[in-house]
Amino acid sequence: MIRGLYTSALGMLATQTQSEVIGDNIANVRTPGYKEELASNRAFDSILTDRIESGNMGSEVTPIGSMVTGVSVDRGSVSNVQGAPEKTDLKTDLALTSPGYFVVQTPQGERYTRNGHFQLNANGMLQTPDGYAVQGEKGSIGPLSSDFSVTADGTVMDKGQVVDRLRVVDIPETALTREGQSLYSSSQPVQGSATPQVLQGSIEASNVDLSGQMVQMMTVMKAYEANQKVIQTQDGMLDKAVNEVGKIS
């Protein structure tokens, strides 16, 4: 009975984590380049249970089977579904229509993003709205004039001259760690570059399926309520066992 309380409580904690993931996804439904975060339930490691019996030769152990005491939630992986391109007609907006991530330089080192909503700073350097320099194969891209262009393969042109080529890397979703501000770090060394397909004057929309997230939220809420009722039932049974069944006559 006590084990049942723990199992139900762990179920409630798991659904709470799932609701946090869904809430983050819904909050970023309009964030350019946002990739839906995925969460999956994972059963705790099973425990082998035995029954100890007293026989003529002493205690005997009889295997009963395995027992699982609850679930946890694995979070951190992201959906690799392509978001729809949205036209903005801004030259500094770049959308990736192929796998891969833009590379930007931050004080913590290189980070990766699908959010191509960039801008030019006062010195003509291409950067994110937070001031992180967008990286090309030669380093930070710029200085650029306001009339620069980017070809489909990521080549940056300005005044008829090739300035650089956008650095785009392909990273497995399982190796990405979300850091906020549409940025990711990688748990694996990033080597080489991917062959990008870039669309200038557009941004990639979030790939969050809002209706699907709402359905998941209702499912999670019902699971939370079910575990809550199980705890209340078991608490009542414990109360009866202690105060009535276990009462000394």
URURRA-V378040 format. One record per backbone hydrogen bond with DSSP energy under -0.5 kcal/mol. NH is the residue of the N-H (numbers start at 0). CO is the residue of the C=O. If there is no record, write none. Layout:
NH/CO + NH/CO
This chain:
4/0 + 5/1 + 6/2 + 7/3 + 8/4 + 9/5 + 10/6 + 11/7 + 12/8 + 13/9 + 14/10 + 15/11 + 16/12 + 17/13 + 18/14 + 19/15 + 20/16 + 21/17 + 22/18 + 23/19 + 24/20 + 25/21 + 26/22 + 27/23 + 28/25 + 30/27 + 31/29 + 32/203 + 33/30 + 35/33 + 37/76 + 39/73 + 41/71 + 43/69 + 46/66 + 48/64 + 50/61 + 52/50 + 52/59 + 54/52 + 54/57 + 57/54 + 59/52 + 61/50 + 61/59 + 62/60 + 63/48 + 64/48 + 66/46 + 71/41 + 73/39 + 74/72 + 75/37 + 75/76 + 78/35 + 85/202 + 87/200 + 88/200 + 90/88 + 92/89 + 93/91 + 93/115 + 94/198 + 96/94 + 96/196 + 100/168 + 101/112 + 102/166 + 103/110 + 104/132 + 105/103 + 105/108 + 108/105 + 110/103 + 111/183 + 112/101 + 115/113 + 117/91 + 117/115 + 118/126 + 120/124 + 123/120 + 125/140 + 126/118 + 127/131 + 128/116 + 130/127 + 132/104 + 133/125 + 134/102 + 135/138 + 136/164 + 138/135 + 140/133 + 143/123 + 147/144 + 148/156 + 150/154 + 153/150 + 155/163 + 156/148 + 156/154 + 157/160 + 160/157 + 162/155 + 162/160 + 163/155 + 165/153 + 166/134 + 167/165 + 168/100 + 170/168 + 174/171 + 175/172 + 176/184 + 178/182 + 179/182 + 182/179 + 183/111 + 184/176 + 186/174 + 190/188 + 193/167 + 195/193 + 197/151 + 198/94 + 199/197 + 200/89 + 200/92 + 201/92 + 201/198 + 202/85 + 204/83 + 204/202 + 206/33 + 209/207 + 212/208 + 213/209 + 214/210 + 215/211 + 216/212 + 217/213 + 218/214 + 219/215 + 220/216 + 221/217 + 222/218 + 223/219 + 224/220 + 225/221 + 226/222 + 227/223 + 228/224 + 229/225 + 230/226 + 231/227 + 232/228 + 233/229 + 234/230 + 235/231 + 236/232 + 237/233 + 238/234 + 239/235 + 240/236 + 241/237 + 242/238 + 243/239 + 244/239 + 245/240 + 246/243
